[in-house]
Amino acid sequence: MDPRLLTPAALVLLLGGCSGADSDLPPKYREVAVPEALLQTPEAGLRGRALFLEHCALCHGETADGRGVRKNLSSRPADLTDPLWRERTSPRRIYFVIREGVHGTAMAGWKILDESETWDLVAYVMSVADRSP
Ligand code: HEC
């Protein structure tokens, strides 16, 4: 369809409304229920930060900017504070990446963490990106 035929309201619905960022996730993750209320609580972010420092900071850096002490990785860890990255992602996608990793990169899946720990990490990762200037 020619996008010029769409009213601005329809475009907003198309681009923002239908969780476009999640449409290419595997079905299991596309349909996972996002605990929105939990993600908003400071406690989840704080627990997530502790987990992040323990498991993730080595590569992603203590402030999640992608500058960890671990060097010589085949691809650079994502800068999770980057507002552009944040715009393209979603809580479901972050959850998916933490569970399954990114194939072919040093980013392994973290199935050793349980679901609630994973959501705490999602809360933390979202909070660092939201703190963009
Ligand atoms: C051994 C190093 C390493 C560790 C440890 C690690 N990561 Fe990663 N991570 C990476 C790399 C490398 C990438 C970039 C992959 C790519 O090229 O997209 C990445 C990418 C990501 C992404 C972004 C993927 C995307 O959608 O673009 C997220 C979110 C992420 N990591 C979260 C975590 C969390 C949370 C932990 C801890 C539980 C963690 N990582 C631990 C190396 C690591």
Boltz pocket constraint, residues with backbone or C-beta under 6 A from the ligand:
constraints:
  - pocket:
      binder: B
      contacts: [[A, 51], [A, 52], [A, 55], [A, 56], [A, 57], [A, 58], [A, 59], [A, 60], [A, 70], [A, 73], [A, 75], [A, 76], [A, 77], [A, 78], [A, 80], [A, 89], [A, 93], [A, 94], [A, 97], [A, 98], [A, 102], [A, 105], [A, 106], [A, 107], [A, 108], [A, 110], [A, 121], [A, 125]]
      max_distance: 6.0
